[in-house]
C-alpha cells in the first residue's frame, strides 16, 4: 500500500522580480530536501546547484530533514549579495537627508517634522 500524497508548493527566485512556483504532490513523510530535489528537473536545474541554497517553510528557515505537511510552501533562499544595512546606508547617502525619511514630503509652509 502506498503512502497518501500531500500537496505542497516549492518556490524559488533566481533573481529580482522572477519567481518560479511549482505545485507538487509528494508522498507523506517527504522532507524539505526531497521536495527540493524533485523540483530541480522541472526547472531544468542541477540538483547540486539547488543544494547550495537554504530551505524555509512559509518564511521560516528549516533543516533539510524537516517533514512536510499538507499545504506547506517550501522556499529556496539564495544568498544575499549585499548586507541590507549597508545598502540602506548607501541609498541614504545618494538621496541625501532632504529627500529621504518620514518627513521628506512636507506641505507648503509646514514646520519641519509635522
CORFEN-V848694 format. One record per pair of residues at least 6 apart in sequence whose ideal C-beta (glycine too) atoms are under 8 Angstrom apart, sorted by the first residue. I is the first residue (numbers start at 1). J is the second residue. D is the distance in Angstrom with one decimal. If there is no record, write none. Layout:
BEGIN
((I & J & D) (I & J & D))
END
This chain:
BEGIN
((2 & 27 & 7.1) (3 & 27 & 4.4) (3 & 28 & 4.5) (3 & 29 & 6.1) (4 & 27 & 7.6) (4 & 28 & 5.3) (5 & 25 & 4.3) (5 & 26 & 6.5) (5 & 27 & 6.0) (5 & 28 & 7.3) (6 & 25 & 7.2) (6 & 26 & 6.1) (6 & 27 & 7.6) (6 & 28 & 5.6) (6 & 30 & 7.2) (6 & 68 & 6.6) (6 & 69 & 6.8) (6 & 70 & 4.5) (6 & 71 & 7.9) (6 & 72 & 8.0) (7 & 23 & 6.8) (7 & 24 & 7.5) (7 & 25 & 5.6) (7 & 70 & 6.2) (7 & 71 & 6.7) (8 & 23 & 7.5) (8 & 24 & 5.5) (8 & 25 & 8.0) (8 & 26 & 6.0) (8 & 30 & 7.8) (8 & 35 & 6.0) (8 & 68 & 5.6) (8 & 70 & 7.7) (8 & 71 & 7.2) (8 & 72 & 4.8) (8 & 73 & 7.2) (8 & 74 & 6.2) (9 & 21 & 6.0) (9 & 22 & 6.9) (9 & 23 & 5.2) (9 & 24 & 7.3) (9 & 72 & 7.6) (9 & 73 & 4.9) (9 & 74 & 7.1) (10 & 21 & 7.5) (10 & 22 & 4.8) (10 & 24 & 6.1) (10 & 35 & 5.5) (10 & 36 & 6.8) (10 & 38 & 7.6) (10 & 39 & 4.2) (10 & 74 & 4.8) (10 & 76 & 7.2) (11 & 19 & 6.4) (11 & 20 & 7.0) (11 & 21 & 5.1) (11 & 22 & 7.7) (11 & 73 & 6.2) (11 & 74 & 7.0) (11 & 75 & 5.0) (11 & 76 & 7.0) (12 & 19 & 7.4) (12 & 20 & 4.9) (12 & 39 & 7.2) (12 & 43 & 6.8) (12 & 50 & 7.6) (12 & 53 & 7.6) (12 & 75 & 7.7) (12 & 76 & 4.3) (13 & 19 & 4.9) (13 & 20 & 7.3) (13 & 78 & 6.9) (14 & 20 & 7.0) (14 & 78 & 7.6) (20 & 43 & 5.7) (22 & 39 & 5.1) (22 & 42 & 5.4) (22 & 43 & 7.2) (24 & 35 & 6.4) (24 & 38 & 6.0) (24 & 39 & 6.9) (26 & 34 & 6.8) (26 & 35 & 6.0) (26 & 38 & 6.7) (26 & 68 & 6.8) (29 & 67 & 6.6) (30 & 67 & 7.5) (30 & 68 & 5.2) (31 & 64 & 6.5) (31 & 65 & 5.4) (31 & 66 & 6.2) (31 & 67 & 6.1) (31 & 68 & 6.8) (32 & 55 & 4.7) (32 & 57 & 6.8) (32 & 62 & 5.6) (32 & 63 & 7.5) (32 & 64 & 5.7) (32 & 65 & 7.5) (32 & 66 & 4.5) (32 & 68 & 6.4) (32 & 74 & 5.5) (33 & 55 & 7.5) (33 & 64 & 3.9) (33 & 65 & 6.8) (35 & 68 & 6.3) (35 & 74 & 5.0) (36 & 47 & 8.0) (36 & 50 & 5.4) (36 & 51 & 7.6) (36 & 53 & 7.7) (36 & 55 & 6.5) (36 & 64 & 7.7) (36 & 74 & 6.8) (36 & 76 & 6.3) (37 & 47 & 5.3) (37 & 50 & 7.4) (39 & 50 & 7.3) (39 & 76 & 7.9) (40 & 46 & 6.7) (40 & 47 & 4.5) (40 & 49 & 7.5) (40 & 50 & 5.1) (41 & 47 & 8.0) (50 & 76 & 6.3) (53 & 76 & 4.5) (53 & 77 & 5.9) (53 & 78 & 5.8) (53 & 79 & 8.0) (54 & 61 & 6.3) (54 & 76 & 7.5) (54 & 77 & 4.3) (54 & 79 & 7.9) (55 & 61 & 7.2) (55 & 62 & 5.5) (55 & 63 & 7.6) (55 & 64 & 6.0) (55 & 66 & 7.3) (55 & 74 & 6.6) (55 & 75 & 7.2) (55 & 76 & 6.5) (55 & 77 & 7.3) (56 & 62 & 5.9) (56 & 74 & 7.4) (56 & 75 & 4.4) (56 & 77 & 6.0) (57 & 66 & 6.6) (57 & 68 & 7.5) (57 & 72 & 5.2) (57 & 73 & 6.6) (57 & 74 & 5.9) (57 & 75 & 7.1) (58 & 72 & 7.1) (58 & 73 & 5.4) (58 & 75 & 7.7) (59 & 75 & 7.0) (61 & 77 & 7.7) (68 & 74 & 7.1) (91 & 100 & 7.6) (92 & 100 & 5.5) (98 & 104 & 6.9) (103 & 112 & 6.6) (103 & 113 & 5.5) (103 & 114 & 7.7) (106 & 112 & 7.1) (106 & 114 & 7.6))
END
